[in-house]
């Protein structure tokens, strides 16, 4: 292995020996390992780094665990590898479990990163979420898919980040997704949070008839418009659903509220 090392202080202000790290340098790119779920790369970010490094190669560090799992710097590592440049890195005395904890607690991660990480590590609810999202991602963002699968009350952000998020009813979620696809023909913004919350209530009404809703939307082109609150959406959906319907056949999605 082609390996060099130099001394490096964590803080220029603190010269204490206990805070001293060793910076290693190598061209052996394959010695570095990635956690499952932390392999994904932002290609545009890698290319930007390559352009920056080509212009002026600045000293940069990759942080790895004692087992050579990359903790921080996978994009920089990829850029250096493609440019066939030397990689500078420091080794932190972290176990694999601590590396996982660090990565899943990273502020830079978005919900899709968490989904991929937990799915790759075998968490079944996240595996099923990824399959569902891949099927419907052209229709709904990940957040909407989560709400459909876990329910409004069940889609907790902290639970999702901690690997404790669970799917409530896959069959029902799939049925709602297909229904939303049909409604999307008449209203493009089905992914709006307040609309999603309101339409789930509508779908859960035991007397709801989806064919009737589609027929009423077809009869009233452009009637379904953006609203600011869940209640406003429910009021509008009630009005659309009951268009030219006898009083005995009307349904109030607002519960006890008055139907106009």
Backbone as CSV, one residue per row, in Angstrom:
resi,resn,N_x,N_y,N_z,CA_x,CA_y,CA_z,C_x,C_y,C_z
1,UNK,0.846,-1.209,0.000,0.000,0.000,0.000,0.873,1.248,0.000
2,UNK,0.594,2.175,-0.871,1.336,3.427,-0.926,0.769,4.372,0.123
3,UNK,1.489,4.565,1.225,0.917,5.295,2.352,1.933,6.255,2.931
4,UNK,1.517,7.486,3.138,2.338,8.485,3.793,1.521,9.038,4.943
5,UNK,2.188,9.652,5.906,1.407,10.319,6.940,2.164,11.515,7.492
6,UNK,1.382,12.505,7.941,1.937,13.707,8.552,1.100,14.039,9.765
7,UNK,1.671,14.817,10.685,0.917,15.198,11.883,-0.040,16.332,11.566
8,UNK,-1.176,16.334,12.278,-2.199,17.334,12.027,-2.966,17.589,13.318
9,UNK,-3.180,18.846,13.671,-3.914,19.183,14.882,-5.363,19.476,14.566
10,UNK,-6.297,18.985,15.402,-7.711,19.263,15.196,-7.973,20.755,15.282
11,UNK,-7.299,21.432,16.182,-7.497,22.867,16.348,-6.147,23.560,16.392
12,UNK,-6.024,24.628,15.630,-4.763,25.362,15.609,-4.503,26.015,16.956
13,UNK,-5.562,26.245,17.705,-5.443,26.910,18.990,-5.111,25.934,20.109
14,UNK,-5.284,24.668,19.862,-5.078,23.677,20.900,-4.001,22.697,20.463
15,UNK,-2.836,22.809,21.017,-1.706,21.996,20.614,-1.510,20.790,21.535
16,UNK,-2.486,20.503,22.345,-2.383,19.388,23.267,-2.177,18.084,22.501
17,UNK,-1.317,17.226,22.977,-1.053,15.969,22.293,-2.291,15.097,22.189
18,UNK,-3.176,15.162,23.184,-4.357,14.296,23.173,-5.331,14.658,22.065
19,UNK,-5.208,15.886,21.517,-6.099,16.303,20.440,-5.467,16.136,19.060
20,UNK,-4.259,15.560,19.038,-3.557,15.436,17.772,-4.051,14.224,16.987
21,UNK,-4.305,14.440,15.705,-4.679,13.370,14.794,-3.553,13.167,13.799
22,UNK,-3.566,12.044,13.137,-2.600,11.786,12.081,-3.317,11.793,10.744
23,UNK,-2.771,12.539,9.812,-3.329,12.583,8.460,-2.556,11.599,7.589
24,UNK,-3.274,10.675,6.994,-2.670,9.694,6.093,-2.990,10.089,4.651
25,UNK,-2.115,9.664,3.736,-2.318,9.936,2.314,-2.137,8.647,1.531
26,UNK,-3.006,8.441,0.546,-2.942,7.194,-0.216,-3.565,7.351,-1.598
27,UNK,-3.168,6.463,-2.485,-3.814,6.325,-3.789,-4.637,5.030,-3.848
28,UNK,-4.696,4.325,-2.743,-5.424,3.040,-2.692,-6.895,3.304,-2.399
29,UNK,-7.621,3.691,-3.412,-9.024,4.099,-3.236,-9.904,2.953,-2.754
30,UNK,-9.563,1.735,-3.137,-10.441,0.603,-2.826,-10.405,0.188,-1.357
31,UNK,-9.512,0.761,-0.581,-9.473,0.406,0.841,-10.630,1.030,1.613
32,UNK,-11.246,2.062,1.025,-12.339,2.752,1.709,-13.649,2.004,1.495
33,UNK,-14.444,1.956,2.548,-15.712,1.225,2.508,-16.868,2.168,2.815
34,UNK,-18.054,1.772,2.346,-19.251,2.583,2.541,-20.327,1.760,3.222
35,UNK,-21.085,2.417,4.079,-22.258,1.775,4.651,-23.289,1.556,3.560
36,UNK,-24.029,0.447,3.644,-25.183,0.292,2.768,-26.140,1.432,3.082
37,UNK,-26.593,2.119,2.050,-27.449,3.278,2.254,-26.666,4.580,2.237
38,UNK,-25.338,4.484,2.299,-24.522,5.685,2.218,-23.663,5.663,0.957
39,UNK,-24.014,4.769,0.013,-23.259,4.655,-1.227,-23.724,5.653,-2.276
40,UNK,-24.972,6.128,-2.133,-25.523,6.994,-3.164,-24.713,8.294,-3.241
41,UNK,-24.613,8.825,-4.437,-23.837,10.048,-4.633,-24.649,11.050,-5.439
42,UNK,-24.417,12.308,-5.155,-24.992,13.388,-5.940,-24.019,13.666,-7.081
43,UNK,-24.348,13.173,-8.262,-23.430,13.241,-9.398,-23.033,14.674,-9.733
44,UNK,-23.982,15.590,-9.678,-23.671,16.983,-10.002,-22.699,17.573,-8.978
45,UNK,-22.838,17.154,-7.714,-21.932,17.637,-6.672,-20.514,17.113,-6.907
46,UNK,-20.409,15.837,-7.290,-19.101,15.258,-7.590,-18.436,16.022,-8.738
47,UNK,-19.181,16.327,-9.776,-18.630,17.032,-10.938,-18.193,18.451,-10.572
48,UNK,-18.980,19.111,-9.693,-18.585,20.458,-9.246,-17.272,20.405,-8.464
49,UNK,-17.136,19.388,-7.627,-15.903,19.229,-6.859,-14.718,18.974,-7.775
50,UNK,-14.933,18.181,-8.816,-13.855,17.882,-9.763,-13.375,19.152,-10.458
51,UNK,-14.314,19.993,-10.857,-13.959,21.254,-11.513,-13.162,22.127,-10.552
52,UNK,-13.620,22.213,-9.311,-12.952,23.026,-8.298,-11.547,22.516,-8.009
53,UNK,-11.405,21.207,-7.897,-10.099,20.602,-7.597,-9.140,20.784,-8.767
54,UNK,-9.643,20.683,-9.994,-8.787,20.876,-11.170,-8.200,22.291,-11.200
55,UNK,-9.024,23.277,-10.833,-8.591,24.668,-10.876,-7.486,24.927,-9.864
56,UNK,-7.699,24.432,-8.647,-6.715,24.643,-7.591,-6.884,23.550,-6.553
57,UNK,-5.962,22.624,-6.538,-6.077,21.488,-5.621,-5.812,21.952,-4.190
58,UNK,-6.889,22.036,-3.408,-6.784,22.457,-2.022,-6.696,21.237,-1.111
59,UNK,-6.049,21.397,0.004,-5.919,20.303,0.970,-7.300,19.984,1.545
60,UNK,-7.721,18.760,1.405,-9.030,18.349,1.912,-8.916,16.986,2.560
61,UNK,-9.765,16.727,3.531,-9.688,15.495,4.306,-10.928,14.636,4.152
62,UNK,-10.715,13.338,4.164,-11.798,12.365,4.279,-11.732,11.804,5.702
63,UNK,-12.862,11.667,6.339,-12.895,11.118,7.698,-13.409,9.690,7.629
64,UNK,-12.640,8.751,8.195,-13.039,7.341,8.165,-12.993,6.754,9.576
65,UNK,-13.683,5.632,9.735,-13.624,4.915,11.005,-12.384,4.036,11.025
66,UNK,-12.146,3.383,12.146,-10.971,2.514,12.248,-11.067,1.310,11.310
67,UNK,-12.292,1.012,10.828,-12.484,-0.067,9.859,-12.558,0.456,8.422
68,UNK,-12.227,1.746,8.248,-12.186,2.398,6.934,-13.565,2.605,6.302
69,UNK,-14.603,2.691,7.143,-15.902,3.137,6.644,-15.871,4.661,6.557
70,UNK,-16.295,5.213,5.428,-16.270,6.660,5.241,-17.361,7.298,6.080
71,UNK,-16.956,8.166,6.981,-17.897,8.887,7.838,-18.306,10.200,7.173
72,UNK,-17.320,10.873,6.601,-17.593,12.159,5.961,-16.660,12.323,4.767
73,UNK,-17.232,12.647,3.607,-16.400,12.946,2.451,-16.516,11.999,1.276
74,UNK,-17.650,11.261,1.166,-17.743,10.312,0.050,-17.729,11.003,-1.303
75,UNK,-18.268,12.232,-1.380,-18.237,12.950,-2.651,-16.822,13.414,-2.989
76,UNK,-16.095,13.902,-1.982,-14.701,14.311,-2.208,-13.850,13.112,-2.602
77,UNK,-14.094,11.976,-1.955,-13.351,10.760,-2.286,-13.587,10.356,-3.738
78,UNK,-14.840,10.409,-4.170,-15.169,10.029,-5.545,-14.520,10.986,-6.540
79,UNK,-14.522,12.275,-6.218,-13.905,13.269,-7.110,-12.402,13.031,-7.220
80,UNK,-11.745,12.775,-6.110,-10.303,12.524,-6.116,-9.973,11.231,-6.865
81,UNK,-10.807,10.232,-6.682,-10.590,8.955,-7.366,-10.673,9.126,-8.875
82,UNK,-11.673,9.862,-9.357,-11.828,10.061,-10.798,-10.674,10.876,-11.381
83,UNK,-10.139,11.789,-10.545,-9.025,12.614,-11.002,-7.677,11.934,-10.769
84,UNK,-7.711,10.764,-10.142,-6.506,9.984,-9.842,-5.521,10.771,-8.983
85,UNK,-6.085,11.462,-8.000,-5.280,12.254,-7.078,-5.203,11.567,-5.712
86,UNK,-4.229,11.973,-4.951,-4.001,11.401,-3.632,-5.117,11.790,-2.668
87,UNK,-5.520,10.848,-1.839,-6.571,11.079,-0.853,-5.936,11.278,0.521
88,UNK,-6.251,12.385,1.166,-5.828,12.625,2.542,-6.973,12.254,3.472
89,UNK,-6.678,11.530,4.515,-7.752,11.104,5.408,-7.254,10.984,6.842
90,UNK,-8.207,11.079,7.768,-7.924,10.856,9.185,-8.795,9.710,9.665
91,UNK,-8.300,8.994,10.637,-9.024,7.848,11.193,-9.569,8.228,12.562
92,UNK,-10.886,8.089,12.724,-11.534,8.328,14.008,-11.834,6.980,14.666
93,UNK,-11.696,6.865,15.970,-11.857,5.575,16.658,-13.321,5.190,16.870
94,UNK,-14.094,5.162,15.779,-15.507,4.830,15.869,-15.748,3.378,15.479
95,UNK,-16.710,2.768,16.156,-17.155,1.428,15.764,-18.131,1.556,14.605
96,UNK,-18.462,0.430,13.976,-19.426,0.447,12.873,-20.768,0.984,13.347
97,UNK,-21.203,0.587,14.540,-22.480,1.070,15.079,-22.490,2.573,15.264
98,UNK,-21.358,3.132,15.701,-21.261,4.580,15.888,-21.259,5.306,14.544
99,UNK,-20.659,4.686,13.530,-20.678,5.279,12.183,-22.111,5.355,11.670
100,UNK,-22.879,4.264,11.858,-24.285,4.244,11.440,-25.064,5.326,12.160
101,UNK,-24.848,5.444,13.468,-25.543,6.458,14.260,-25.198,7.863,13.771
102,UNK,-23.920,8.074,13.453,-23.489,9.380,12.952,-24.179,9.721,11.640
103,UNK,-24.196,8.760,10.719,-24.775,9.002,9.400,-26.265,9.242,9.467
104,UNK,-26.991,8.440,10.250,-28.438,8.609,10.324,-28.822,9.852,11.098
105,UNK,-27.875,10.425,11.838,-28.137,11.666,12.559,-27.648,12.891,11.826
106,UNK,-27.130,12.703,10.622,-26.561,13.821,9.860,-27.622,14.844,9.483
107,UNK,-27.326,16.125,9.689,-28.262,17.187,9.341,-28.405,17.342,7.829
108,UNK,-27.448,16.805,7.083,-27.476,16.973,5.627,-28.379,15.962,4.937
109,UNK,-28.858,14.979,5.645,-29.687,13.954,5.036,-31.106,14.443,4.833
110,UNK,-31.680,14.100,3.689,-33.095,14.389,3.453,-33.882,13.091,3.643
111,UNK,-35.217,13.145,3.618,-36.015,11.932,3.858,-35.680,10.771,2.930
112,UNK,-35.341,11.075,1.670,-35.007,9.990,0.751,-33.723,9.275,1.183
113,UNK,-32.760,10.031,1.727,-31.527,9.413,2.234,-31.834,8.425,3.355
114,UNK,-32.711,8.841,4.278,-33.091,7.950,5.382,-33.794,6.699,4.852
115,UNK,-34.699,6.875,3.904,-35.407,5.738,3.328,-34.428,4.735,2.729
116,UNK,-33.503,5.226,1.911,-32.543,4.353,1.257,-31.660,3.647,2.271
117,UNK,-31.194,4.403,3.266,-30.298,3.822,4.266,-30.965,2.682,5.025
118,UNK,-32.157,2.923,5.539,-32.853,1.884,6.307,-33.299,0.724,5.423
119,UNK,-33.698,1.018,4.205,-34.087,-0.057,3.285,-32.897,-0.950,2.972
120,UNK,-31.751,-0.349,2.708,-30.550,-1.127,2.404,-30.082,-1.958,3.590
121,UNK,-30.444,-1.531,4.779,-30.043,-2.270,5.983,-31.109,-3.270,6.439
122,UNK,-32.144,-3.448,5.600,-33.087,-4.527,5.830,-34.343,-4.189,6.603
123,UNK,-34.629,-2.908,6.821,-35.849,-2.525,7.529,-37.035,-2.671,6.569
124,UNK,-37.926,-3.621,6.875,-38.957,-4.013,5.919,-39.906,-2.878,5.553
125,UNK,-40.316,-2.069,6.525,-41.246,-0.976,6.222,-40.616,0.027,5.248
126,UNK,-39.326,0.234,5.362,-38.628,1.156,4.468,-38.385,0.514,3.105
127,UNK,-38.193,-0.797,3.089,-38.084,-1.523,1.816,-39.388,-1.389,1.040
128,UNK,-40.519,-1.591,1.737,-41.833,-1.484,1.091,-42.130,-0.044,0.679
129,UNK,-41.701,0.917,1.486,-41.872,2.326,1.126,-41.115,2.638,-0.157
130,UNK,-39.873,2.153,-0.277,-39.077,2.424,-1.471,-39.748,1.848,-2.713
131,UNK,-40.287,0.641,-2.610,-40.997,0.033,-3.743,-42.213,0.874,-4.122
132,UNK,-42.963,1.292,-3.117,-44.158,2.107,-3.339,-43.779,3.442,-3.989
133,UNK,-42.749,4.082,-3.453,-42.295,5.379,-3.970,-41.806,5.260,-5.406
134,UNK,-41.060,4.198,-5.709,-40.565,4.001,-7.069,-41.712,3.813,-8.061
135,UNK,-42.806,3.232,-7.586,-43.967,3.029,-8.458,-44.727,4.331,-8.693
136,UNK,-44.815,5.182,-7.673,-45.684,6.358,-7.754,-44.938,7.694,-7.740
137,UNK,-43.608,7.688,-7.827,-42.856,8.933,-7.664,-43.120,9.955,-8.770
138,UNK,-43.610,9.519,-9.924,-43.969,10.472,-10.971,-45.284,11.183,-10.670
139,UNK,-46.012,10.648,-9.695,-47.298,11.240,-9.314,-47.225,12.003,-7.999
140,UNK,-46.469,11.462,-7.034,-46.447,12.033,-5.688,-45.022,12.087,-5.140
141,UNK,-44.706,13.111,-4.349,-43.394,13.150,-3.696,-43.333,12.123,-2.569
142,UNK,-42.158,11.921,-2.033,-41.970,10.928,-0.979,-42.848,11.214,0.232
143,UNK,-42.985,12.477,0.593,-43.810,12.836,1.748,-45.251,12.380,1.596
144,UNK,-45.800,12.524,0.397,-47.172,12.079,0.141,-47.277,10.565,0.231
145,UNK,-46.276,9.873,-0.277,-46.267,8.406,-0.194,-46.231,7.947,1.253
146,UNK,-45.454,8.636,2.062,-45.379,8.291,3.492,-46.732,8.459,4.166
147,UNK,-47.418,9.552,3.866,-48.724,9.808,4.475,-49.737,8.754,4.036
148,UNK,-49.719,8.395,2.766,-50.648,7.378,2.272,-50.423,6.036,2.965
149,UNK,-49.166,5.702,3.204,-48.836,4.396,3.779,-49.003,4.345,5.292
150,UNK,-48.632,5.416,5.969,-48.634,5.402,7.439,-49.847,6.098,8.039
151,UNK,-50.576,6.841,7.219,-51.666,7.636,7.753,-51.135,8.974,8.245
152,UNK,-52.019,9.938,8.388,-51.609,11.282,8.804,-51.001,11.251,10.197
153,UNK,-51.640,10.547,11.121,-51.143,10.484,12.497,-49.872,9.648,12.598
154,UNK,-49.742,8.650,11.732,-48.611,7.733,11.826,-47.340,8.219,11.170
155,UNK,-47.435,9.266,10.341,-46.241,9.744,9.635,-45.497,10.750,10.497
156,UNK,-44.707,10.242,11.439,-43.960,11.063,12.375,-42.518,11.208,11.894
157,UNK,-42.049,12.450,11.770,-40.714,12.711,11.206,-39.603,12.111,12.059
158,UNK,-39.710,12.225,13.380,-38.674,11.684,14.255,-38.615,10.162,14.164
159,UNK,-39.771,9.528,14.145,-39.803,8.067,13.997,-39.192,7.653,12.660
160,UNK,-39.468,8.436,11.621,-38.934,8.118,10.298,-37.409,8.173,10.307
161,UNK,-36.841,9.183,10.951,-35.388,9.322,11.007,-34.737,8.257,11.885
162,UNK,-35.470,7.777,12.880,-34.907,6.814,13.834,-35.152,5.361,13.448
163,UNK,-35.767,5.143,12.262,-35.991,3.775,11.808,-37.195,3.093,12.434
164,UNK,-38.093,3.875,13.050,-39.242,3.301,13.745,-40.558,3.565,13.017
165,UNK,-40.471,4.156,11.836,-41.663,4.452,11.029,-42.253,3.145,10.513
166,UNK,-43.601,3.066,10.494,-44.256,1.827,10.066,-45.407,2.100,9.109
167,UNK,-45.626,1.151,8.209,-46.745,1.204,7.263,-47.996,0.672,7.942
168,UNK,-49.088,1.406,7.779,-50.343,1.014,8.413,-51.101,0.004,7.568
169,UNK,-51.289,0.303,6.277,-52.096,-0.569,5.411,-51.656,-0.370,3.955
170,UNK,-50.852,-1.295,3.444,-50.327,-1.182,2.086,-51.438,-1.267,1.040
171,UNK,-52.378,-2.184,1.223,-53.466,-2.370,0.246,-54.300,-1.104,0.111
172,UNK,-54.637,-0.522,1.249,-55.448,0.699,1.242,-54.664,1.868,0.643
173,UNK,-53.381,1.947,0.962,-52.544,3.017,0.422,-52.466,2.934,-1.097
174,UNK,-52.318,1.732,-1.607,-52.248,1.543,-3.055,-53.571,1.943,-3.719
175,UNK,-54.685,1.565,-3.095,-56.003,1.935,-3.626,-56.155,3.453,-3.677
176,UNK,-55.736,4.139,-2.611,-55.829,5.598,-2.577,-54.929,6.234,-3.623
177,UNK,-53.751,5.662,-3.833,-52.823,6.201,-4.831,-53.416,6.112,-6.230
178,UNK,-54.038,4.990,-6.543,-54.670,4.845,-7.859,-55.836,5.819,-8.013
179,UNK,-56.598,6.024,-6.947,-57.704,6.983,-7.002,-57.187,8.405,-7.202
180,UNK,-56.081,8.723,-6.531,-55.500,10.056,-6.678,-54.992,10.285,-8.102
181,UNK,-54.472,9.246,-8.706,-54.054,9.348,-10.103,-55.228,9.755,-10.983
182,UNK,-56.399,9.210,-10.706,-57.586,9.527,-11.508,-58.064,10.945,-11.229
183,UNK,-57.976,11.372,-9.984,-58.373,12.736,-9.650,-57.392,13.746,-10.226
184,UNK,-56.142,13.347,-10.363,-55.105,14.235,-10.884,-55.410,14.719,-12.302
185,UNK,-56.232,13.978,-13.028,-56.660,14.399,-14.366,-57.415,15.723,-14.279
186,UNK,-58.126,15.926,-13.170,-58.959,17.117,-12.993,-58.300,18.161,-12.091
187,UNK,-57.326,17.736,-11.295,-56.673,18.649,-10.356,-55.205,18.230,-10.218
188,UNK,-54.316,19.042,-10.750,-52.900,18.662,-10.828,-52.188,18.659,-9.481
189,UNK,-52.689,19.441,-8.523,-51.972,19.630,-7.261,-52.399,18.661,-6.165
190,UNK,-52.558,17.405,-6.537,-52.987,16.411,-5.540,-51.941,16.193,-4.452
191,UNK,-50.705,16.605,-4.687,-49.644,16.398,-3.704,-49.651,17.455,-2.593
192,UNK,-50.466,18.494,-2.725,-50.535,19.510,-1.666,-50.960,18.872,-0.360
193,UNK,-50.277,19.228,0.710,-50.482,18.543,1.987,-51.932,18.639,2.484
194,UNK,-52.514,19.819,2.436,-53.879,19.975,2.935,-54.895,19.250,2.059
195,UNK,-54.608,19.203,0.760,-55.511,18.431,-0.098,-55.398,16.950,0.238
196,UNK,-54.180,16.476,0.409,-53.974,15.061,0.724,-54.663,14.684,2.032
197,UNK,-54.545,15.529,3.021,-55.191,15.268,4.310,-56.713,15.218,4.158
198,UNK,-57.238,16.122,3.331,-58.696,16.170,3.166,-59.212,14.985,2.336
199,UNK,-58.499,14.635,1.268,-58.990,13.563,0.391,-58.891,12.210,1.086
200,UNK,-57.932,12.044,1.992,-57.859,10.802,2.774,-59.105,10.666,3.644
201,UNK,-59.541,11.781,4.243,-60.795,11.762,5.007,-61.970,11.374,4.115
202,UNK,-61.986,11.921,2.905,-63.062,11.622,1.954,-63.045,10.143,1.590
203,UNK,-61.872,9.619,1.249,-61.751,8.201,0.890,-62.182,7.287,2.035
204,UNK,-61.967,7.732,3.277,-62.296,6.910,4.444,-63.768,6.969,4.825
205,UNK,-64.514,7.852,4.174,-65.956,7.920,4.448,-66.630,6.657,3.907
206,UNK,-67.358,5.962,4.753,-67.951,4.668,4.366,-68.950,4.785,3.224
207,UNK,-69.516,5.978,3.009,-70.511,6.165,1.947,-69.922,6.763,0.667
208,UNK,-68.604,6.944,0.643,-67.966,7.567,-0.522,-68.027,6.650,-1.734
209,UNK,-68.364,7.245,-2.893,-68.430,6.534,-4.165,-67.450,7.218,-5.116
210,UNK,-66.352,6.541,-5.430,-65.303,7.166,-6.239,-65.781,7.446,-7.668
211,UNK,-66.574,6.573,-8.225,-67.092,6.788,-9.584,-67.934,8.050,-9.642
212,UNK,-68.706,8.268,-8.592,-69.525,9.481,-8.523,-68.639,10.726,-8.450
213,UNK,-67.561,10.665,-7.667,-66.672,11.823,-7.565,-66.052,12.155,-8.918
214,UNK,-65.603,11.139,-9.649,-65.003,11.375,-10.957,-66.020,11.964,-11.933
215,UNK,-67.257,11.474,-11.840,-68.312,11.981,-12.714,-68.593,13.454,-12.418
216,UNK,-68.642,13.813,-11.136,-68.923,15.195,-10.747,-67.762,16.120,-11.115
217,UNK,-66.542,15.630,-11.009,-65.393,16.429,-11.429,-65.422,16.659,-12.935
218,UNK,-65.860,15.650,-13.670,-65.954,15.767,-15.125,-67.045,16.755,-15.520
219,UNK,-68.118,16.791,-14.750,-69.230,17.705,-15.039,-68.880,19.157,-14.693
220,UNK,-67.916,19.341,-13.796,-67.570,20.685,-13.307,-66.077,20.964,-13.549
221,UNK,-65.703,21.045,-14.787,-64.307,21.265,-15.145,-63.751,22.506,-14.450
222,UNK,-62.616,22.340,-13.783,-61.961,23.464,-13.115,-62.536,23.815,-11.763
223,UNK,-63.517,23.053,-11.287,-64.147,23.381,-10.001,-63.224,23.117,-8.813
224,UNK,-62.365,22.106,-8.935,-61.455,21.774,-7.837,-60.208,22.646,-7.953
225,UNK,-60.070,23.566,-7.015,-58.981,24.548,-7.046,-58.203,24.528,-5.732
226,UNK,-57.056,25.190,-5.724,-56.225,25.247,-4.515,-56.968,25.929,-3.371
227,UNK,-56.830,25.359,-2.179,-57.400,25.925,-0.973,-56.287,26.014,0.080
228,UNK,-56.491,26.861,1.070,-55.433,27.100,2.057,-55.503,26.171,3.264
229,UNK,-56.660,25.565,3.499,-56.811,24.717,4.682,-57.478,23.397,4.319
230,UNK,-57.325,22.441,5.195,-57.989,21.152,5.019,-59.496,21.336,5.014
231,UNK,-59.983,22.162,5.920,-61.433,22.387,6.023,-61.996,23.004,4.746
232,UNK,-61.245,23.913,4.149,-61.697,24.549,2.902,-61.765,23.518,1.771
233,UNK,-60.794,22.621,1.729,-60.828,21.548,0.730,-62.030,20.637,0.948
234,UNK,-62.293,20.280,2.200,-63.427,19.394,2.493,-64.751,20.056,2.106
235,UNK,-64.844,21.333,2.344,-66.056,22.071,1.977,-66.246,22.069,0.459
236,UNK,-65.149,22.310,-0.272,-65.220,22.328,-1.734,-65.514,20.937,-2.289
237,UNK,-64.884,19.918,-1.747,-65.118,18.546,-2.204,-66.562,18.118,-1.938
238,UNK,-67.096,18.574,-0.832,-68.502,18.290,-0.520,-69.427,18.918,-1.562
239,UNK,-69.130,20.156,-1.899,-69.936,20.878,-2.882,-69.860,20.202,-4.252
240,UNK,-68.667,19.807,-4.662,-68.493,19.149,-5.958,-69.201,17.800,-5.983
241,UNK,-69.049,17.045,-4.930,-69.607,15.689,-4.855,-71.137,15.697,-4.886
242,UNK,-71.740,16.755,-4.333,-73.199,16.832,-4.237,-73.840,17.648,-5.357
243,UNK,-73.082,17.964,-6.378,-73.591,18.764,-7.492,-74.751,18.044,-8.189
244,UNK,-75.911,18.715,-8.226,-77.124,18.203,-8.863,-77.533,16.828,-8.310
245,UNK,-77.416,16.679,-7.010,-77.791,15.429,-6.340,-78.944,15.720,-5.377
246,UNK,-79.893,14.810,-5.288,-81.027,14.970,-4.381,-80.547,15.023,-2.935
247,UNK,-81.312,15.733,-2.116,-80.930,15.920,-0.711,-80.663,14.597,0.003
248,UNK,-81.466,13.581,-0.276,-81.333,12.296,0.416,-80.030,11.573,0.073
249,UNK,-79.440,11.915,-1.054,-78.216,11.241,-1.498,-76.953,12.053,-1.245
250,UNK,-77.096,13.171,-0.575,-75.939,14.032,-0.341,-75.089,13.517,0.829
251,UNK,-73.800,13.787,0.749,-72.870,13.432,1.819,-72.116,14.681,2.235
252,UNK,-71.954,14.835,3.536,-71.224,15.983,4.062,-69.862,15.519,4.576
253,UNK,-68.808,15.835,3.857,-67.469,15.434,4.273,-66.941,16.265,5.432
254,UNK,-67.676,17.340,5.758,-67.291,18.192,6.882,-67.965,17.778,8.187
255,UNK,-68.620,16.665,8.195,-69.294,16.209,9.423,-70.566,16.965,9.666
256,UNK,-70.584,17.757,10.740,-71.806,18.456,11.147,-71.951,19.830,10.496
257,UNK,-70.952,20.228,9.679,-71.034,21.548,9.066,-72.157,21.611,8.043
258,UNK,-72.632,22.788,7.793,-73.736,22.991,6.847,-73.240,22.857,5.416
259,UNK,-74.007,22.169,4.593,-73.703,22.032,3.173,-74.353,23.180,2.422
260,UNK,-73.534,23.864,1.643,-74.115,24.962,0.854,-74.892,24.431,-0.336
